Amino acid sequence: MDRDRFAEHVAALARLGRLQPPCLAMSPTIIRDKAARCGAGLPGARVFYAVKANDDPEVVRVVAEAGLGFEVGSVSELNEVVHLGVAPERVISSNPIKAPEFIAYAHQHGVRMFTFDSRAEVDKLVKLAPGCEAVVRLAVPNEGSDWPLSGKFGVDFGPAVELLAYAKVRGLNAVGINFHVGSQCTNLQSWDTAIGLAAKLRDEARDIALDFRVLNIGGGYPAQYLKPIPTVDEIEDRIAKALARWFPGGVEVLIEPGRYLVGDAGVFVTRVIGKAQRQDGLWVMIDVGVFNGLAEALGGIRYEFVPLREGRKVRCILAGPSCDGFDVIDREVQMVEPEVGDIVLIRTAGAYTTVYAARFNGFPLPMVKVVEDTMF
Ligand SMILES: Cc1ncc(COP(=O)(O)O)c(C=O)c1O
């Protein structure tokens, strides 16, 4: 199932009234396909789905059945995967700053690998997850990523060495490094640079006799929004070359995809609730906005909008349903002018959408519906 065919199927089901807006239709076939591809170019690599991207129980079940592991950051995310019977060895936590209750709960449930990037976090791990495996989050360039994560997380080279030494002295099993090139990364050079930096840190760590064996390369693999993206094969080919260059003796590679795994697998089914011609253009309001599913639009993620109507494309200013001036999704949408009541599909909506949604102003949370091929 490719994403175009899935969008056509979703359109057909919406026309038949079998997918009522607002809802997010998810293709398990696309998720399975992505799960099979991710890591295929990096023999031996283990893949952990970042649950934060889409924590719908059925989506998580599809990922679990595909045999992937999970990256979780909260008690609720952990409970979800535990209830599916996922073994604790298949679960890690890579948020560098975790709530103390969560660390204790995860440790109690057998989660063994955690990330840190501060002394305070090392102290928490020593107390709440004694003897755990710990990796330091290294700050790496995030240029070329549409959703950068640098700044809030990660430490530079010098502090990273000190922290690894500190973790070791405090009795943690400091086993390696974690980095994230930023979400929706289309710059292959970013992985190269990050792996080179990680190798330098490994060399420094030799002086403190660290048992360095883990390299967690985080997420960042992109989904297909409006701009061209590299394929997963191209990304992993580049990563494999960097690993061969910088880690010729081998290293245990962990990958934590979120957006790549579920982004392309989701199509929002929305309805136009109003229109207005104003001085700055034609405004179209739909029943999903930045507060109930499209929060990433505020940070610059741009989606493809597909009204189920033929005609000439015009410029529209697309906005959400709430009575709030920030609820504007995109000011430069080129699409066929829809009428009130029309369905508008939003493509590549499977990641970081419903997980952010709130009931602000009383508008409903979009339902997530996993659409098996048998529904067509
Ligand atoms: C620790 C960690 N791992 C993995 C991910 C997933 O990243 P992406 O969705 O870019 O694949 C994130 C995203 O924020 C993250 O914070």
The ligand as an SDF file (V2000), in Angstrom:
LIG
                    3D

 16 16  0  0  0  0  0  0  0  0999 V2000
   14.4990   10.9770   22.4960 C   0  0  0  0  0  0  0  0  0  0  0  0
   13.7810   10.9490   21.2200 C   0  0  0  0  0  0  0  0  0  0  0  0
   13.8840    9.8630   20.4400 N   0  0  0  0  0  0  0  0  0  0  0  0
   13.2240    9.7740   19.2590 C   0  0  0  0  0  0  0  0  0  0  0  0
   12.4140   10.7930   18.8350 C   0  0  0  0  0  0  0  0  0  0  0  0
   11.6760   10.6280   17.5310 C   0  0  0  0  0  0  0  0  0  0  0  0
   12.1310   11.5070   16.5950 O   0  0  0  0  0  0  0  0  0  0  0  0
   11.5250   11.5520   15.1300 P   0  0  0  0  0  0  0  0  0  0  0  0
   10.0650   11.6900   15.2520 O   0  0  0  0  0  0  0  0  0  0  0  0
   12.1890   12.6840   14.4860 O   0  0  0  0  0  0  0  0  0  0  0  0
   11.8910   10.2540   14.4630 O   0  0  0  0  0  0  0  0  0  0  0  0
   12.3110   11.9590   19.5950 C   0  0  0  0  0  0  0  0  0  0  0  0
   11.4760   13.0880   19.1170 C   0  0  0  0  0  0  0  0  0  0  0  0
   11.3310   14.1010   19.6890 O   0  0  0  0  0  0  0  0  0  0  0  0
   12.9990   12.0380   20.8210 C   0  0  0  0  0  0  0  0  0  0  0  0
   12.8970   13.1090   21.6120 O   0  0  0  0  0  0  0  0  0  0  0  0
  1  2  1  0
  2  3  1  0
  2 15  2  0
  3  4  2  0
  4  5  1  0
  5  6  1  0
  5 12  2  0
  6  7  1  0
  7  8  1  0
  8  9  2  0
  8 10  1  0
  8 11  1  0
 12 13  1  0
 12 15  1  0
 13 14  2  0
 15 16  1  0
M  END
$$$$
